[in-house]
């Protein structure tokens, strides 16, 4: 997904959230919206190829891990070498993911777990292993490997930067892979290991998701863009929030306050 796809997806979920409650609390970062879209697409693929009878209230699960090495409350020394990861599970009903607002529901649910990591990373740590065992045995778990922050295409071991990267273990684990796009323009690479018919179905659902928002989009509401600024800044995507603010043809006092609030939350006093 290129940068334009991701930005349109962010606009879509934030616009949809203004029609419901708690729109200011929605975390629509690149990681969150990309995971939300891929998760819903994978659920649709599984439903298409399954002959089992499922009930709408059945739960589907999503899992991601988050790096805690730079969290000040853990006081991990700079010389520490190794992983320090927190694990988070997201749970939604099958009907919510397959519904008209499935991407929005997934975005809100994953975003809430990101908020949890930002505020209480070790919450429920005593149950992580037990939860993993129980949830993985349901057969309805999607996990994510990699991160766009790894910047793998900037790696050079002496024979040049890579032309293409693949995470080979997803063929066994069934996880989805996320990585920074190789074009360096803000896109995100998505990696999956599926059967041919499943991959074709997934590509169809993904294309539908990419087209949720028209390619040429008009500014229809100052309120909508204010929510977009506040939502993206709240999840530390201050660069994108600032770009939205600068490009707004009309601004009001809420626009300015949203940008100031975002800078404050990201610790950018000078930028404010």
C-alpha positions in Angstrom: 0.0 0.0 0.0 1.5 3.3 -1.0 1.4 6.5 1.0 -1.7 7.7 -0.8 -3.6 4.5 0.0 -2.8 4.8 3.7 -3.7 8.4 4.0 -7.0 7.9 2.3 -7.7 5.0 4.6 -7.0 7.2 7.6 -9.3 9.8 6.3 -12.0 7.2 5.8 -12.0 5.7 9.3 -11.8 9.1 10.9 -14.7 10.3 8.8 -16.7 7.3 9.7 -15.9 7.8 13.3 -17.5 11.3 13.3 -20.8 9.6 12.7 -20.4 7.6 16.0 -19.2 8.6 19.4 -15.7 9.0 20.8 -14.3 10.1 17.5 -11.5 12.0 19.2 -10.2 8.8 20.9 -9.7 7.0 17.6 -6.0 6.1 17.0 -5.5 6.0 13.2 -1.8 5.5 12.8 -0.3 3.8 9.8 0.2 0.6 11.8 -3.3 0.6 13.2 -5.2 1.2 10.0 -3.1 -1.1 7.9 -3.5 -4.0 10.4 -7.2 -3.3 10.6 -7.7 -3.5 6.8 -5.6 -6.6 6.4 -7.3 -8.3 9.4 -10.8 -7.7 8.0 -9.7 -8.9 4.5 -8.2 -12.1 6.0 -11.4 -12.8 7.9 -13.4 -12.5 4.7 -11.0 -14.8 2.9 -11.4 -17.4 5.7 -15.2 -17.1 5.5 -15.2 -17.5 1.7 -13.2 -20.7 1.8 -14.8 -22.3 4.9 -17.6 -24.8 4.8 -18.2 -24.6 8.5 -21.3 -22.9 10.0 -20.2 -20.0 12.2 -22.3 -17.8 14.4 -22.1 -14.1 14.4 -21.2 -13.9 18.1 -18.0 -16.0 17.6 -14.9 -14.1 18.5 -11.9 -13.5 16.1 -8.5 -12.5 17.5 -5.6 -10.3 16.5 -2.3 -10.2 18.2 0.7 -7.9 18.1 3.8 -7.2 20.2 5.2 -3.8 21.1 8.8 -2.8 22.0 9.2 -1.6 25.6 13.0 -0.9 25.6 12.6 2.8 25.4 9.8 3.1 27.9 11.1 5.4 30.8 9.1 3.6 33.5 11.1 0.4 32.9 14.5 2.1 33.3 16.2 -0.3 30.9 19.9 0.7 30.5 21.2 1.8 27.1 23.6 -1.1 27.1 20.8 -3.7 27.3 20.9 -6.0 24.3 17.9 -8.1 23.6 14.1 -8.0 23.3 11.7 -6.4 25.7 8.3 -7.0 24.3 4.7 -6.6 25.5 2.0 -8.8 23.9 -1.5 -7.5 23.1 -4.6 -9.4 22.0 -7.5 -7.8 20.2 -10.9 -9.4 20.2 -13.9 -8.7 18.0 -17.1 -10.5 17.1 -17.2 -12.1 13.7 -20.2 -10.0 12.8 -18.4 -6.8 13.6 -15.4 -7.6 11.3 -17.7 -8.7 8.4 -20.0 -5.8 8.8 -20.2 -2.6 6.8 -17.9 -0.8 9.3 -15.6 -3.7 9.9 -12.4 -1.7 9.2 -13.6 1.1 11.6 -14.3 -1.5 14.3 -10.9 -3.1 13.9 -9.2 0.3 13.9 -10.8 1.3 17.1 -10.1 -2.1 18.8 -6.4 -2.2 17.7 -6.0 1.5 18.5 -7.3 0.9 22.1 -4.6 -1.7 22.6 -2.0 0.7 21.3 -3.3 3.2 23.9 -2.9 0.5 26.5 0.7 0.0 25.6 1.4 3.7 25.8 -0.2 4.0 29.3 0.2 0.6 31.0 2.3 -1.7 29.0 2.5 -4.5 31.5 -1.2 -4.7 32.1 -2.3 -8.3 32.3 1.3 -9.6 31.9 0.7 -12.5 34.2 -1.9 -14.0 31.8 0.1 -13.5 28.5 1.2 -17.1 28.1 -2.1 -18.5 29.2 -4.0 -16.3 26.9 -1.7 -17.1 24.0 -2.2 -20.9 24.5 -6.0 -20.6 24.8 -6.5 -18.1 21.9 -4.1 -19.8 19.5 -6.0 -23.1 20.0 -9.2 -21.5 18.7 -7.9 -21.4 15.2 -9.2 -17.8 14.8 -6.0 -15.9 15.6 -4.2 -13.5 13.2 -0.7 -12.3 14.3 1.6 -9.6 12.8 5.3 -9.9 12.3 7.8 -7.1 11.4 7.3 -3.4 11.6 7.6 -0.4 9.2 10.0 1.1 11.8 12.6 -1.6 11.1 13.7 0.2 7.9 15.0 -3.0 6.4 15.6 -1.3 3.0 18.1 1.0 4.5 20.2 -2.0 5.7 23.5 -2.5 4.0 25.9 -5.3 5.0 28.5 -4.4 2.4 26.9 -5.7 -0.8 24.3 -3.0 -1.2 20.8 -2.4 0.0 18.2 -5.1 -0.5 15.9 -5.0 -3.5 13.2 -7.1 -1.9 12.6 -8.5 1.6 10.4 -11.5 2.6 9.8 -12.9 6.1 10.0 -16.6 5.4 8.6 -17.9 8.7 5.1 -16.6 8.0 4.7 -19.6 5.7 4.6 -21.7 8.9 3.2 -19.3 11.5 0.5 -17.9 9.3 1.3 -14.3 10.4 1.0 -11.2 8.3 4.2 -9.3 7.7 4.4 -5.5 7.7 7.4 -3.6 6.6 8.4 -0.2 5.3 7.9 0.2 1.6 11.1 0.0 -0.5 10.3 3.1 -2.4 11.0 5.2 0.7 7.9 7.3 0.1 5.9 6.3 3.1 4.3 3.2 1.8 3.9 -0.1 3.7 4.7 -3.6 2.4 2.3 -6.4 3.4 3.5 -10.0 3.3 1.2 -13.1 3.5 1.6 -16.8 2.8 -1.7 -18.1 1.4 -2.9 -20.7 -1.2 -3.3 -19.3 -4.7 -7.1 -19.1 -4.5 -6.9 -17.5 -1.1 -4.4 -15.0 -2.3 -6.6 -14.0 -5.2 -9.6 -13.6 -2.9 -7.4 -11.5 -0.5 -6.2 -9.2 -3.3 -9.9 -8.6 -4.3 -10.9 -7.7 -0.8 -7.8 -5.6 -0.3 -8.6 -3.6 -3.5 -12.1 -3.0 -2.2 -10.6 -1.7 1.0 -8.2 0.6 -0.9 -11.2 2.0 -2.8 -13.2 2.8 0.3 -12.3 6.4 -0.3 -12.3 8.0 -3.8 -8.8 8.6 -5.3 -9.7 12.3 -5.7 -11.1 13.5 -2.5 -12.7 16.9 -1.7 -12.5 18.6 1.6 -16.0 18.3 2.8 -15.8 19.3 6.5 -13.5 21.3 8.7 -14.7 19.2 11.6 -13.6 16.1 9.8 -10.0 17.4 9.3 -9.9 18.6 12.9 -10.7 15.0 14.0 -8.0 13.7 11.6 -5.4 16.1 13.1 -6.3 15.2 16.7 -6.6 11.4 16.0 -3.2 11.1 14.2 -1.4 13.4 16.6 -2.7 11.4 19.6 -1.0 8.3 18.2 2.3 10.2 17.8 2.0 10.6 14.0 2.7 14.4 14.3 4.2 14.6 10.8 1.0 13.5 9.1 -1.1 15.7 11.4 0.9 18.7 10.5 0.6 18.0 6.8 -3.2 17.8 7.1 -3.2 21.1 9.1 -1.0 22.9 6.5 -3.1 21.6 3.5 -6.5 22.6 5.1 -8.1 25.2 2.9 -10.1 26.5 5.8 -9.1 26.4 9.5 -10.8 27.5 12.7 -9.8 27.8 16.3 -10.4 24.1 16.8 -8.0 23.3 14.0 -5.3 25.4 15.8 -6.0 23.9 19.2 -6.0 20.4 17.8 -2.5 21.0 16.3 -1.2 22.6 19.5 -2.6 19.7 21.5 -0.9 17.2 19.2 2.5 19.0 19.5 2.2 19.0 23.3 1.3 15.3 23.5 4.3 14.5 21.2 6.6 16.7 23.3 7.3 19.2 20.5 7.0 22.5 22.3 9.1 24.4 19.8 7.0 23.0 16.9 3.9 24.3 18.6 
